[in-house]
Amino acid sequence: MKHLPSLKNLYYLVNLHQEQNFNRAAKLCHVSQSTLSSGIQNLEEQLGYQLIERDHKSFMFTATGEEVVQRALKILTDVDDLVELVKNQGEPMTGEIRLGCIPTIAPFLLSRVVKQCQKSYPKLSLLLKEDTTERLLASLGKGELDLLLLALPADVSGFHSMKVGVDPFKMVIHKDLAADVHQPIDYHALPDESIFLLQSEHCITGHAISACQLSDSAKVNPFAATSLHTLVQMVNSKLGTTFLPQMAIDAGILKDTDLSVMTPPGDAPYREIGIVWRQTTSRIMTFRTLGLEIQKLLKQED
């Protein structure tokens, strides 16, 4: 049998690529810097090719090194899945799930998901991370997360997904201004720069623009909020209007405000909620079962 590279050395390489610093990568791997450096040199000797170009002050990955990193990521992820397969054999709803969720869902749904899992599956532990869709998908691809809870549509090519529910959009405006909004709502009649949205990195902005057919960009205020709570405060100050997911409204985001809720015109605009996982995972039954539990929670809101 060929002398194969060790998983440990592949792990060193992947973390060095992620950190782009030997000292930080060594700390992440819980080894000394010399141990990490020796491991990567050993990997180069085993493969018979230079992965990193070094001088006394800096380093860079070679083209081959970049390719090896990407393949090593897949190998390490597959090994993690293999370990989980054996560990949870016969008991799908056990162990840990590293669950990533976007900020426009996490504050309004995750606590309920965790409580439901604690009640129904006490042997299952959810480790949570909140981030943007783009960064969560990158972490899923690297094997840093096992499952994502996202708003769809999103570019999930290369992954499997399961729809778990829909979340309607509502228009909110201060009650003192609501009387000036004619029904049915005509966006063209709203003042310019009167619609407040989140920063573009939050997918809900694109979903709201698409679902509510906000084609006139002149109506959108150039200020971009970082959270739904900020949008609520802007609108509660009588500066304009915004669109919120029903999930956030049901969770009480409008509590202690003077905001009115209106249904936007058109075919009941909404975003879909779904879970996403890697195609290579061995925990499909676990993820689908969890998806059905989330589906039940969302139906309770209808």
Secondary structure, DSSP 8 states (H G I E B T S, - for coil): ------HHHHHHHHHHHHHSSHHHHHHHHTS-HHHHHHHHHHHHHHHTS--EEE-SS-EEE-HHHHHHHHHHHHHHHHHHHHHHHHHTTT-TT-EEEEEEE-TTTHHHHHHHHHHHHHHH-TTEEEEEEE--HHHHHHHHHTTS-SEEEEEES---TTEEEEEEEEEEEEEEEEHHHHTTS-SS--GGGS-TT-EEEE-TTSHHHHHHHHHTT---GGGEEEEEESSHHHHHHHHHTTS-EEEEEHHHHHTTTTTTS-EEEE--SSS--EEEEEEEEETT-S-HHHHHHHHHHHHHHHHTT-
